[in-house]
């Protein structure tokens, strides 16, 4: 189990395979808020902590099968 306190602003968020999903804007309640600049629709998107698999090399890796919010991962 990862420690959510290790998730910091500007960390990259990737899917299980390391494909870019977004960048951490902030940690809010039990969710990771992604930056708007990484989305194709200009909106903030959120990922629940339950979907985090691990934290390695300043990256947040999501569990396999985690749905990526529409508009996230544009870059």
RAHU-V861880 format. One record per run of one state. SS is the DSSP state (hx for helix, st for strand, lp for the rest). FROM is the first residue (numbers start at 1). LEN is the number of residues. Records with the same first field share a line. If there is no record, write none. Layout:
SS = FROM-LEN ; FROM-LEN
//
This chain:
lp = 1-3 ; 7-5 ; 15-5 ; 29-2 ; 35-1 ; 39-7 ; 57-2 ; 63-13
hx = 4-3 ; 36-3 ; 49-3
st = 12-3 ; 20-9 ; 31-4 ; 46-3 ; 52-5 ; 59-4
//
